[in-house]
Amino acid sequence: VLDAGAGAAPWSLAVAARDPACLVTAVDLPAVVPATRRAVRDAGRERQFRFLAGDLYDVDLGRGVYDLAIAGNLCHLFNGDANRRLLGRLYDALAPGGRLAVMDVIPDGQPRPRWVALYELGLFLRTASGRVHPLAAYLDWLHDAGFEPPEQHHLVDQAQAVLLVARRPAGG
């Protein structure tokens, strides 16, 4: 499992707890990795994790290595071009038939609820180019990277928190 932008690793810790045989590579910025290590240690999962400190756009993720890549609450930090590049890098890191799980606030259409607009305002204030991206943008990025059309799962009613699960084709 590759946890891209792991932070406190909530998503990959859940996977590791469910499957004690899985191995996770948690990738985040050097300043964040100590917090990732603490969260993993506190969860008692140190044997299942390795840590890779670096920028997701520059660090060597490997090619065709992972069965699952996780991008949890990550894409909203970047603009469209950066996300297209990121999802392409995650595609390359996956083995043929591997899956990408993207979790984020992903509105499907207009008008956006007030809380989504306020959330996006917060992103404008604390990131260089972050924003709430519509579902159509994610579908385009995934398609351009080479993924099959994703499954969509709404995680919380009315919250527009969505899980997209996209598969790298088995022959690709």
N, C-alpha and C positions, 0 to 999 in steps of 0.2 A: 504494500500500500504506500502510495506517495501522498503525503498531506502537504499541499502547496499553501504557503502562508499559514502555517499551523497555529500560530498564536498559542493559546493555552490547550490546544489539541482536543477540543471537545468531541469532534466528529471521529477522529482516528482513535481516540481512547475508547469510544463506544464500540467501534469495530474490534479493537484489540480485546476488550472485555468479552465480547461475544465469541471471538475465535482466538483462543490462547496460542494457536500455532502461527498466526499471522505476524509478519514483520513489517514495521512501519518506518518509513523514512520521513521525518518531520523537517520541513524546510521553512526557514524564516530568516529575517534580517539578523545580523549578529547581535544587535541590542535586544532582540526579542527571545532568542534561543534560551537564555537562562530561565525565563519564565516558563517556556515550554518544558524544559528539563524538570523544573519544580512541579509542574502539573502532572507530568508523567511519574515522577518519583512519588508524589502524594497519592497517586492512583495505584501504586505498586506494579507498574508495567515496564520498568526499566529494561528488562531482558527482551522486550518486544520492539524497542525503539532504537533507532540511530538518528543522529541529528546532523543536519547539514545547514551551516550558517552561510547565508549569502543572498544576493538579489535574485529573485526568481527568473529574471530576464538574462542573467549572466552565468549563474551557477550551473555546473554540469549535472543534469538530471538523469543522464543515461538515455539509451535508446532501446525501446522494446522490452523494458525491464519489469514494469509493474502490471498487475492484474486490475488494480483500482487506483485511480487518482481522485483526490478530494480537493475541491476548490470551494470551501465553506466561507461565506460572507467575505468574499475576496474581490470579485469583479466590480463591485460598487466603488472600490478605491481607485479605479483606473478609467481612462477614456476608452472609446471604442477601438481605436487602433491598437492600444496596449493590450486590450482584452483579446483581440483577434490574434495577436502575437503570442500571448500567454496560452490560449487554448491550443494553438498550433504546437507549442513546446510540450504541453501535456499530452497531446495526441502522440507526438514522437516518443515520449517516455513510456507510453503504454505498449504492452505486448498486443499483437493481433488478437482481437476478441475482447480486449480489456475494456473496462468501463470508466467513464468519468462521471463523478457526482458533483453537481454544482448546486449549492444552496445559497439563496439570497432573496431579498425583496425584489420580486419580478412582477410588476404590474402588467396586466393584459388589457390594454386599452385605456380610454379616457372616460370620464374624468378620474383623476387620481384622488384617493381620499386625502383629507387634510393632513393626516399624520404622515403620509408618504411625502407630501410636499415639505413638511417640517423636517423629516428625516433627510431629504435631499439638501435642504438648506444647511443642515449640520455637516453634510459631506462637503459642500462648497466651502464651508468655513475651515475645515480641518484637513482637507486634502488638496493636492495640486490640481487634480483633474477628475476627482470622483463624482459620481452621480448615480441616481437610480436609473437603470437601463430597462427599457421595455422588453417584453418577451420576444418580439420580432428581432431585436438586436442579437439576443442570445442565439436564436435559431439561425441567423445569418452567420455568426461567428463559428458556431459548431459545424455548420455545413461547409464553410470555407476551409476549416481545419481538416475536413475529411470524415467527420463522424456521421454515423447513421442518424436519422431523425430521433430526437430524445423522447423518452417517456416523461410525462409531467405529473408531479404529485404535489398537491397543495398540502402544506404541513400544518397550517393553522387556518381555520375558517376565518374569512374576512381579513386576514392579516397580509395577504399577498406574499407570504413566505412560501417559496416554491423550491422543490427539489427537481432538478432536471438530471436524468440519467441517460447519457449518450454512450454508444458503443463504438469502438474502433472496429471496422469490419475485420472479420477473421482473416481475410486474404490481404488486408492492407497494412 
